[in-house]
Amino acid sequence: MASSRTSAAFARRDIHYGWVVVSVTFLTLLVTAAAMSTPGVMIVPLENEFGWSDAQISSALALRILLFGLFGPFAAALMNRFGVRRVIIWALALIAAGLLISLMMTQVWQLVLLWGIVVGIGTGLTAMVLAATVATRWFNHRRGLVMGILAASSATGQLLFLPVIAEFTTRFGWRAALVLIAAALARPASWCSR
C-alpha cells in the first residue's frame, strides 16, 4: 500500500519508480559488499586476540565465499516465491546477526559458523542475482545500464568501506568495526521494510 502511494508520487513527477528500486538495491549491494570483504581486514586482529592461525581464519572466509556463490540460484528461487523485499530483509538480518553475534565468539568453530555459514548465506542471498532480478522486473529498455550500475556497487562498496573499516579496526578494534558494518546494514533494511 505504501509502495503504491510512493510509486504514484514519483509517477506524478515523471520519475520511473524503478529508479528508486535501483537506488535502494545499489545501496544494499554496496553495504553487503562491504560486509563480504570486511573479515579480510580482521585476520591479524583475530590472530592477535585469539591465537588462531591463518589457516583456521581463512577456512571460515573460504566457506563464506563458497556459500556466497552457491546461494545465488537459491536466492533467485526465493525471490520469485517470497518476493525480493522479504528475501533482502532476511539476508540483511542474517548478515547483521552473524556479525553482531560474533562479537561474543571465543572459539574458532564459532567463527566458521558465524562468518562462514551465516554471513555466507546472507551475502549469497544478495549476490548479483538481486541485480538481475531488479533489472528484469523493472526495466525493459535500460536493463543493461541498470545491470552495469548495480554491478559497480560491489566494487564501490569495497572501495568506500575497506579503508574506513581498516582505520576503524586499527583505532577502536575489530568489534567496533563489526558494529559499524551492522549499523550500515540496518539502513537499507529499513528502506526495504517500507
MISE-703771 format. One record per atom (N, C-alpha, C, O): x negated, y negated, z negated; residue in one letter. Coordinates in steps of 0.2 Angstrom, whole numbers, plus 5000, padded with zeros to 4 digits. Layout:
N
XYZA;...
END
This chain:
194
499650065000M;500050005000M;499649945000M;499749895004M;499149934995A;498649884995A;498249875001A;498149825004A;498049935004S;497649935010S;498049905016S;497749875021S;498649925016S;499049905022S;499149825022S;499249795027S;499249795016R;499349725015R;498649695017R;498649645020R;498149725015T;497449695016T;497349695024T;497149645027T;497549755027S;497449765034S;497949705038S;497649675043S;498449695035A;498949645039A;498649575038A;498649535042A;498349565032A;498049495031A;497449485036A;497349425039A;497049535037F;496549525042F;496749525049F;496549485053F;497349565051A;497649555057A;497849485059A;497849465064A;498149455054R;498349385055R;497849335057R;497949285060R;497249355054R;496649315056R;496249335062R;495649315064R;496549385065D;496249415072D;495649455070D;495149455074D;495549485064I;494949525062I;495249595062I;495649615058I;494849645066H;495049715066H;494849745059H;494249735057H;495349775055Y;495149795049Y;494649855049Y;494349865043Y;494549885054G;493949925055G;493249895053G;492849935050G;493149835054W;492549805052W;492449795044W;491949795042W;493049795041V;493049795034V;492849865031V;492449865027V;493049915034V;492949985033V;492149995034V;491850025030V;491949965040V;491249975042V;490749935036V;490249965034V;490949885034S;490649845029S;490549885022S;490049895020S;491149915020V;491149955014V;490750015015V;490350035010V;490750045021T;490350105022T;489650095023T;489250125020T;489450035026F;488750015026F;488450005019F;487950035017F;488849975014L;488549965008L;488550035004L;488050045000L;489050075005T;489050145002T;488450185004T;488050205000T;488250185011L;487750215013L;487050185011L;486550225010L;487050125010L;486450085008L;486250105001L;485650125000L;486750104997V;486650124990V;486450194989V;486050214985V;486850244993T;486650314992T;486050324995T;485650374992T;485750295000A;485050305002A;484550284997A;484050314996A;484750234993A;484350214988A;484250264982A;483750284980A;484850294981A;484950344976A;484550414978A;484250444974A;484550424985M;484250484988M;483550474987M;483150524986M;483250414988S;482550404988S;482250384982S;481550394981S;482650364977T;482350344970T;481950394967T;481450374964T;482150454966P;481750504962P;481050514964P;480650534960P;480850504971G;480150504973G;479750454969G;479150464968G;480050394967V;479650344964V;479550364956V;479050344953V;479950414954M;479850434947M;479450494946M;479550524940M;479150524950I;478750584949I;478250574944I;478150614939I;477850524945V;477250504940V;477550494933V;477350524928V;478050454932P;478350444925P;478650504922P;478550514916P;478950544926L;479150614923L;478550654921L;478650694916L;478050654925E;477450694924E;477150674917E;476950714913E;477150604916N;476850574910N;477250594904N;476950604899N;477950584905E;478350594899E;478450664897E;478450684891E;478550704902F;478750774900F;478150824901F;478250884899F;477650804905G;477150854906G;477350904912G;476950954913G;477850894916W;478050934921W;477550924927W;477250874928W;477450984931S;476950974936S;477350944942S;477950944943S;476850934947D;477150904954D;477550954957D;478150934960D;477451024956A;477751074960A;478451084956A;478951094960A;478551074950Q;479151084946Q;479651024948Q;480251034950Q;479350964948I;479750904950I;479950904958I;480550894959I;479450924962S;479650924969S;480150984971S;480450974976S;480151034967S;480651084968S;481351054968S;481751074972S;481451014963A;482150984962A;482250934968A;482850934970A;481750904970L;481850854975L;481950884982L;482350864986L;481650944983A;481750984989A;482451014989A;482751014994A;482651034983L;483351064983L;483851014985L;484351024988L;483750954982R;484150894984R;484150884991R;484750874994R;483650884994I;483650875002I;483950925005I;484350915010I;483850985003L;484151045006L;484951035006L;485351045011L;485251025000L;485951014999L;486150955003L;486750955005L;485850905003F;485950845007F;486150865014F;486650845017F;485750905017G;485850925024G;486350975025G;486750975029G;486451025020L;486951075020L;487651055019L;488151085022L;487750995016F;488450975014F;488750935019F;489350915019F;488350915024G;488650875030G;489250905033G;489750865033G;489250965035P;489850995038P;490451005034P;490950995035P;490251015027F;490751025022F;491050955021F;491650945019F;490650905021A;490950835020A;491450815025A;491950785023A;491350835031A;491750815037A;492450855035A;492950825036A;492450915034A;493050955032A;493450925026A;494050925026A;493050905021L;493350875015L;493650815017L;494250795014L;493350775021M;493650705023M;494250715027M;494750675026M;494250765031N;494850775035N;495450805031N;496050785032N;495250845026R;495850875021R;496050825016R;496650815015R;495550785013F;495750745007F;495750675008F;495950635004F;495450655014G;495350585015G;494650555014G;494350575009G;494450505018V;493750485017V;493750445010V;493250455007V;494150405008R;494150365002R;494050414996R;493650404992R;494450464996R;494350514990R;493750544990R;493450554984R;493450574995V;492850604996V;492250554994V;491850584990V;492250494996I;491750454994I;491750434987I;491250424984I;492350424984I;492350404977I;492050464973I;491750454968I;492250524975W;491950584971W;491250594972W;490850604968W;491050574978A;490250584980A;489950534976A;489350544973A;490150474975L;489850414972L;489850434964L;489350424961L;490350464962A;490450484955A;489950534953A;489650534948A;489850584958L;489350644957L;488650614956L;488350634952L;488450574961I;487850544961I;487650504954I;487150514951I;488150464953A;488050424946A;488050464940A;487650454936A;488450514940A;488450564934A;487850604934A;487550604928A;487550624939G;486950664940G;486350614937G;485950644933G;486350554939L;485850504937L;485850494930L;485450484926L;486550474927L;486650454920L;486550504915L;486250494910L;486750564917I;486650624913I;485950644912I;485650664907I;485550634917S;484850644917S;484450604912S;483850614911S;484750544910L;484450504905L;484250544899L;483850524895L;484650604898M;484550644892M;484150704893M;484150744888M;483950714899M;483650784900M;482950784897M;482550734896M;482850854895T;482150864892T;481850924895T;481250944893T;482150964899Q;481951024902Q;481951024909Q;482350984912Q;481451054913V;481451054920V;482051084923V;482251054929V;482351134920W;483051154923W;483551104924W;483951104928W;483551054919Q;484051004919Q;483950954925Q;484350934928Q;483250944926L;483050904932L;483350934939L;483550904943L;483251004939V;483451044945V;484151034946V;484451024951V;484551044940L;485251044940L;485550974942L;485950974947L;485250924939L;485550854940L;485250824946L;485750804950L;484650824947W;484350784953W;484350834959W;484450804965W;484350894958G;484350944964G;485050954966G;485150944972G;485450984962I;486151004964I;486650954964I;486950934969I;486750914958V;487250864958V;487150804962V;487550794966V;486550774962V;486350724967V;486350744974V;486550704978V;486050804975G;486050834982G;486750844985G;486850824991G;487250864981I;487850874984I;488250804985I;488550794990I;488150764980G;488450694981G;488150654987G;488550624990G;487550654988T;487250624993T;487450655000T;487450625005T;487450725000G;487650765006G;488350745008G;488550745014G;488750725003L;489450705005L;489550635008L;490050625011L;488950595007T;488950535010T;488450525016T;488250475018T;488250585019A;487750585024A;488050555031A;488550525030A;487750555036M;487950525042M;488550545045M;488850515049M;488850605042V;489550625044V;490050575042V;490550565045V;489950535037L;490350475035L;490350425040L;490850395042L;489750405043A;489750355048A;490050375054A;490450345057A;489950445056A;490350465062A;491050465061A;491450455066A;491350485055T;492050485054T;492350415054T;492850405057T;491950365051V;492250295051V;492250275058V;492750245060V;491750285062A;491650265069A;492250295073A;492550255077A;492350355072T;492850385076T;493550365075T;493950355079T;493650365068R;494350345066R;494550275068R;495150255069R;494050225067W;494250155068W;494050125074W;494350065076W;493650155078F;493450115084F;493450165090F;493350225090F;493650135096N;493650165102N;493050135107N;492750175110N;493050075107H;492650035112H;491950025109H;491450015113H;491850015103R;491249995100R;490950045095R;490650035090R;491150105097R;490950165092R;490150165092R;489850185086R;489750155097G;489050165097G;488750105093G;488250125089G;489050045093L;488749995089L;488950005082L;488449995078L;489450035080V;489650055073V;489150105071V;488950105065V;489050155075M;488550205073M;487850185072M;487550205067M;487650135076G;487050105075G;486950065069G;486450065065G;487450025067I;487449985061I;487450035055I;487050025050I;487850085055L;487850125049L;487250175049L;487050185043L;486950185054A;486350225054A;485750185051A;485350215048A;485850125052A;485250075050A;485350065042A;484850045039A;485950085039S;486050075032S;485550115028S;485350095023S;485350175030S;484950225026S;484250195026S;483950185020S;483950175031A;483350135031A;483350075027A;482850055024A;483850035028T;483949975025T;483949985017T;483649945013T;484350035015G;484350045008G;483750065005G;483550044999G;483350105008Q;482650125006Q;482250065006Q;481850045001Q;482250025011L;481849965012L;481949915006L;481549885003L;482649905005L;482849854999L;482749874992L;482449844988L;482949944991F;482949964984F;482249994982F;482049984976F;481850024986L;481250064983L;480750014980L;480550034975L;480649954983P;480149914979P;480449884973P;480149884968P;481149874973V;481449854966V;481449904961V;481249894955V;481549964963I;481550024959I;480850034956I;480750054950I;480350034960A;479650044958A;479449994953A;479150014948A;479649934954E;479449874949E;479849884943E;479549874938E;480549904944F;480949914938F;480649974933F;480649974927F;480450024937T;480150084933T;479550064930T;479350084924T;479050024933T;478450004930T;478549964924T;478249974919T;479049914925R;479149874919R;479549894913R;479449884907R;480149934915F;480549954910F;480650024909F;481050044904F;480350064913G;480350144913G;480850174917G;481350134920G;480850234918W;481250264923W;481950274922W;482450274926W;482150274915R;482850274913R;483150214915R;483750214917R;482850154914A;483150084916A;483250084923A;483750054926A;482850114927A;482950114934A;483550154936A;483850134941A;483650214933L;484150254935L;484850224933L;485350224937L;484850184927V;485450144926V;485550094931V;486150084933V;485050064933L;485150014939L;485450044945L;485950014948L;485250104947I;485550134953I;486250154952I;486650144956I;486350184946A;487050204944A;487550144944A;488050144946A;487250084942A;487650024942A;487850004949A;488349974951A;487350004953A;487349994960A;487850034964A;488250014968A;487950104962L;488350144965L;489150134963L;489550144966L;489150094957A;489850084955A;490250034959A;490850034960A;489849984962R;490149934966R;490449964972R;491049944973R;490150004977P;490550024982P;491150074980P;491650074983P;491050104974A;491550154972A;492150104970A;492750124971A;492050044967S;492650004965S;492949984972S;493549974972S;492649964977W;492949944983W;493349994986W;493849984989W;493050064986C;493450114989C;494050134985C;494550154988C;494050114979S;494650134975S;495250084976S;495750104973S;495150034979R;495649984980R;496150004986R;496549964987R;
END
